[in-house]
Amino acid sequence: MNDFAFPLTGEPLALDLINTRPVTANGPVDLLATPTGLRAWLALQADRLPEFTTDDSTPLTEADLATVHGVREHAATAIDRARRGDRPPATALRGLNHAQRAAPATRELAWDGKAVTATTHRTGTFGTRLAARLAEATADLLLDPSILKVRRCEGPGCVMLFLPAHPRRRWCTPAICGNRARVARYYQRHKGA
């Protein structure tokens, strides 16, 4: 995959999931449409989802993809409404709750010789466990007061969402949408000259 395959990562995990459906010059694309795409995205998220890093030997099924797509759809709907201060649809919240219940997290306590440690475990298929983790990340964002600060990129045709660290941030990435806006402003200023 090239550098533009995932145009925006590093946002809260739920936003990174939603941002896997960008609009390109050729129209909308789904970067998680195939097992290869999902593996590439999971590799980018390895620091946040270490238990889900895969290689080509890890089988990913259509059912796994469908489960992740379902959570992404519910997350997109709920976050879009909540970021504007509106009530998320009950169907989206039920879908996220269902995904979390399908593979609930349990913490297993152990002693490492110096202190008590806890390891989180989930049961179920790879897709069910991943969907539960993504639904949990979405719930965390929905519960965070910063949900009201989530913005959609102001770039023409861009659909990326981000949580700005600076209140003046307007674009998903300065190198892509920000540059396009600067070029357009420059063109408008010098068009008549």
C-alpha positions as CSV (number, residue, x, y, z in Angstrom):
1,M,0.0,0.0,0.0
2,N,1.2,3.5,-0.8
3,D,1.5,6.3,1.7
4,F,-1.9,7.7,0.7
5,A,-3.7,4.4,1.3
6,F,-4.6,5.5,4.9
7,P,-4.7,9.3,4.6
8,L,-5.3,9.9,8.3
9,T,-4.3,7.9,11.3
10,G,-3.3,8.7,14.9
11,E,-6.8,10.1,15.8
12,P,-8.8,8.3,18.5
13,L,-9.2,4.7,17.5
14,A,-12.9,5.1,16.6
15,L,-12.1,8.0,14.3
16,D,-9.3,6.1,12.6
17,L,-11.9,3.3,12.0
18,I,-14.4,5.7,10.5
19,N,-11.7,7.3,8.4
20,T,-11.1,4.0,6.5
21,R,-13.7,5.2,4.0
22,P,-12.1,8.3,2.4
23,V,-13.1,10.0,-0.8
24,T,-10.4,10.0,-3.4
25,A,-10.1,11.5,-6.9
26,N,-11.7,8.3,-8.1
27,G,-14.6,8.5,-5.6
28,P,-15.3,6.9,-2.3
29,V,-13.2,3.8,-1.3
30,D,-13.3,1.3,1.4
31,L,-9.8,0.6,2.7
32,L,-11.1,-2.3,4.8
33,A,-12.9,-4.0,1.9
34,T,-10.5,-7.0,1.9
35,P,-8.5,-9.0,4.4
36,T,-5.4,-7.4,3.0
37,G,-6.7,-3.9,3.7
38,L,-7.8,-4.9,7.2
39,R,-4.3,-6.4,7.9
40,A,-2.6,-3.2,6.7
41,W,-4.8,-1.0,8.9
42,L,-4.2,-3.3,11.9
43,A,-0.5,-3.0,11.3
44,L,-0.8,0.8,11.5
45,Q,-2.7,0.4,14.8
46,A,-0.3,-2.2,16.3
47,D,0.6,0.0,19.2
48,R,-3.1,0.4,20.2
49,L,-4.3,-3.1,19.1
50,P,-1.3,-5.4,19.7
51,E,-3.5,-8.4,20.2
52,F,-4.8,-8.1,16.7
53,T,-1.7,-7.8,14.6
54,T,-1.8,-10.5,11.9
55,D,0.2,-11.9,9.1
56,D,-0.9,-13.7,6.0
57,S,-1.3,-17.0,7.8
58,T,-4.0,-15.6,10.1
59,P,-7.3,-16.4,8.4
60,L,-9.7,-13.5,8.1
61,T,-13.2,-14.4,6.8
62,E,-15.9,-12.4,5.1
63,A,-17.8,-12.7,8.4
64,D,-14.9,-11.1,10.2
65,L,-14.9,-8.2,7.7
66,A,-18.7,-7.9,7.9
67,T,-18.6,-7.6,11.7
68,V,-15.9,-4.9,11.6
69,H,-17.9,-3.1,8.9
70,G,-21.0,-3.2,11.1
71,V,-19.2,-1.6,14.0
72,R,-17.7,1.0,11.7
73,E,-21.2,1.9,10.4
74,H,-22.7,2.2,13.9
75,A,-19.7,4.2,15.1
76,A,-19.9,6.6,12.2
77,T,-23.6,7.2,12.7
78,A,-23.3,7.6,16.5
79,I,-20.3,9.8,16.4
80,D,-21.7,12.0,13.7
81,R,-24.7,12.8,15.8
82,A,-22.9,13.1,19.1
83,R,-20.2,15.4,17.8
84,R,-23.0,17.9,16.9
85,G,-24.6,17.5,20.3
86,D,-27.5,15.4,18.9
87,R,-28.8,12.1,20.2
88,P,-27.3,9.1,18.4
89,P,-29.9,6.7,16.9
90,A,-30.9,3.9,19.2
91,T,-30.0,1.4,16.4
92,A,-26.4,2.6,16.4
93,L,-26.1,2.4,20.2
94,R,-27.7,-1.1,20.2
95,G,-25.3,-2.3,17.5
96,L,-22.3,-1.0,19.5
97,N,-23.6,-2.7,22.6
98,H,-24.2,-5.9,20.8
99,A,-20.7,-5.9,19.5
100,Q,-19.3,-5.4,23.0
101,R,-21.5,-8.2,24.5
102,A,-20.5,-10.6,21.8
103,A,-16.9,-10.7,23.2
104,P,-16.8,-9.1,26.6
105,A,-13.5,-8.3,28.1
106,T,-12.4,-10.2,31.2
107,R,-9.2,-9.4,33.1
108,E,-7.1,-12.3,34.3
109,L,-5.0,-11.5,37.3
110,A,-1.6,-13.0,37.9
111,W,1.5,-12.5,40.0
112,D,4.7,-11.7,38.1
113,G,7.0,-12.1,41.1
114,K,6.8,-8.4,42.1
115,A,3.3,-7.2,41.5
116,V,-0.2,-8.2,40.4
117,T,-0.7,-7.9,36.7
118,A,-3.8,-8.0,34.6
119,T,-4.2,-9.3,31.1
120,T,-7.4,-8.7,29.2
121,H,-8.9,-11.6,27.3
122,R,-11.9,-12.0,24.9
123,T,-13.4,-15.1,23.5
124,G,-14.8,-15.6,20.0
125,T,-13.7,-15.4,16.5
126,F,-11.0,-12.9,15.4
127,G,-13.6,-10.6,13.9
128,T,-15.9,-10.8,16.9
129,R,-13.1,-9.9,19.3
130,L,-11.9,-7.1,17.1
131,A,-15.4,-5.7,16.7
132,A,-15.9,-5.7,20.4
133,R,-12.6,-3.8,21.0
134,L,-13.5,-1.2,18.3
135,A,-17.0,-0.8,19.7
136,E,-15.4,-0.3,23.2
137,A,-13.2,2.4,21.7
138,T,-16.2,4.0,20.2
139,A,-18.0,4.0,23.5
140,D,-15.0,5.6,25.1
141,L,-15.1,8.4,22.6
142,L,-18.8,8.9,22.9
143,L,-18.5,9.2,26.7
144,D,-15.7,11.7,26.5
145,P,-16.7,15.4,26.6
146,S,-14.2,16.0,23.7
147,I,-16.7,14.3,21.4
148,L,-18.2,17.8,20.9
149,K,-14.8,18.9,19.5
150,V,-14.6,16.3,16.7
151,R,-14.6,18.0,13.3
152,R,-15.0,17.1,9.7
153,C,-12.2,18.3,7.5
154,E,-13.0,21.5,5.6
155,G,-11.3,20.3,2.5
156,P,-13.6,20.2,-0.5
157,G,-15.0,16.7,-0.8
158,C,-13.1,15.4,2.2
159,V,-14.9,13.2,4.7
160,M,-12.2,12.7,7.3
161,L,-13.0,13.3,11.0
162,F,-10.4,14.5,13.5
163,L,-10.1,15.7,17.1
164,P,-8.1,18.9,16.8
165,A,-5.3,19.4,19.3
166,H,-5.4,23.1,18.3
167,P,-8.7,25.0,18.0
168,R,-7.7,26.5,14.7
169,R,-7.1,23.2,12.9
170,R,-9.4,23.0,9.9
171,W,-8.0,20.1,7.7
172,C,-7.4,16.4,8.3
173,T,-3.8,16.8,7.1
174,P,-2.0,20.0,6.2
175,A,0.0,18.2,3.4
176,I,-3.2,17.1,1.6
177,C,-6.3,19.1,2.2
178,G,-4.5,22.1,3.7
179,N,-2.2,22.3,0.7
180,R,-5.2,22.1,-1.7
181,A,-6.9,25.0,0.2
182,R,-3.7,27.1,0.0
183,V,-3.2,26.4,-3.7
184,A,-6.9,27.3,-4.3
185,R,-6.6,30.6,-2.4
186,Y,-3.4,31.4,-4.3
187,Y,-5.1,30.7,-7.6
188,Q,-8.1,32.9,-6.7
189,R,-5.8,35.8,-5.7
190,H,-3.7,35.6,-8.9
191,K,-6.4,34.6,-11.4
192,G,-7.1,38.1,-12.6
193,A,-3.5,39.2,-12.6
